[in-house]
Amino acid sequence: MSKMRAVQVTRPGLLEIVERAIPQPGPGTVRVKVEACGVCHSDAFVVEGRLPGLVYPRIPGHEVIGTVDAVGPGVAELTPGRRVGVGWNGGYDGRCDACRRGDFFACRLQAVTGLTSDGGYAEYMIARVEALAMVPDGVAPISGAPLMCAGVTTFNALRNSGARPGDLVAILGVGGLGHLAVQYAAKMGYSTVAIARGPEREAFAKKLGATRFIDSDALDPAVELTKLGGARVIVATAPSASAMTKAIGGLAPNGKLMVIGVTDEPVQAPTFLLVGGHRSIEGWYSGMSIDSQDTLVFSRDANVDVMTEVFPLEKAQEAYTRMMSGKARFRDVLSIG
């Protein structure tokens, strides 16, 4: 077999299923037989042509679980049959100043899966060795795929937030990112508060592990968090600058708003609130391959429930449209292998 099915962006705004030659791995890379690929909001960067310098056609997808199918020259540490995951960071040069300082995510030549190289909306893809997470036993492709971006982003933000077990941590939003963040926060031992719109979400948030729920339609999150003593950390998973702005006042002294929900709108904060209480706003990237691997292991061992809707590769456009419209309640995943 020399051909594969793939869904590519032929030009901005157009996703179409095509037949393409199965790619061959080059030096330092492997070929992955894709089993599942998540549909992520960040796929819009390439689907909608939102970044300069994009080259088309391009196969999107950066939440990949699959199996090594072939290895390129110089790859001795991996053999066909090894289960691997591929996330947003598709590799780094290891030589630039950022890499030399250990900031691989800021590499000047950073590869991005599904943007600078073809991603996982296909039966096969090529991945650089440094971009691979080893998938542990017991992680299924469908539930594992979203962990390569949504999972690692929330897990990694929380474990790098500075919060300690017992601290009050608030999760803003309980959707695709938030339903994972609430579970991670609870399982890490934080006193977890979920903030979302509408009283109908309370039972669900508490089922995920939240000890308290704030309905942001009926209550002021900042006021309610202050009543509880203030949050050590607020993780903003919902891509709403106005919701983030409203929540900032609920930070405790030395508290931190960690932004992982991406929006073009600015977050506004009174400077006295920041200066007077040594509060801060910090953006957080997803993570490197080892962070994704840690996320997979923790999620398996802690029984994190990854909630998905599954689509065949042929319905990638439908899955993407549902996700962008907000109709996807949690995570859409393409079942491929």
Secondary structure, 3 states (H helix, E strand, C coil): CCEEEEEEEEECCEEEEEEEECCCCCCCEEEEEEEEEEECHHHHHHHCCCCCCCCCCECCCCCEEEEEEEECCCCCCCCCCCEEEECCEEECCCCCHHHHCCCHHHCCCCEEECCCECCCCECEEEEEHHHEEECCCCCCHHHHHHHHCHHHHHHHHHHCCCCCCCCEEEEECCCCCHHHHHHHHHHCCCEEEEEECCHHHHHHHHHHCCCEEEECCCCCHHHHHHHCCCEEEEEECCCCHHHHHHHHHHEEEEEEEEECCCCCCCCCCCHHHHHHHCCEEEECCCCCHHHHHHHHHHHHHCCCCCCEEEEEHHHHHHHHHHHHHCCCCCEEEEECC
